[in-house]
Amino acid sequence: MGYFKMPAPRRFNHKYIYVDERKEKLRKIEENALRELGMLPPEETSSEERIRGSFSKDTTHLKRFKEEGQRLSTKTIIIALAVSLFLLHYLLTGRWTF
């Protein structure tokens, strides 16, 4: 039975040894500050940022779904209805049991 089970390949995890992340982060902060002051030209957006969301902008049903926002789930509505009916029963009869 060992013929059909394929072992998973090892994951590749490359760690840079000659990169100072702190310096890179500081350089990025300085660049952003200079851009905000107008000393550097605005940063050009990458192709990934330009493409992101372009499909959902063109389709009407996805646009409508985004505009409507989150809807309440059916389970939430049923639970809220049951609790409100239970409270209504208590207010009318004065008993917690049915």
JOHU-V973089 format. One record per run of one state. SS is the DSSP state (H for helix, E for strand, L for the rest). FROM is the first residue (numbers start at 1). LEN is the number of residues. If there is no record, write none. Layout:
ss:SS from:FROM len:LEN
ss:SS from:FROM len:LEN
This chain:
ss:L from:1 len:20
ss:H from:21 len:17
ss:L from:38 len:9
ss:H from:47 len:5
ss:L from:52 len:2
ss:H from:54 len:5
ss:L from:59 len:1
ss:H from:60 len:9
ss:L from:69 len:5
ss:H from:74 len:20
ss:L from:94 len:5
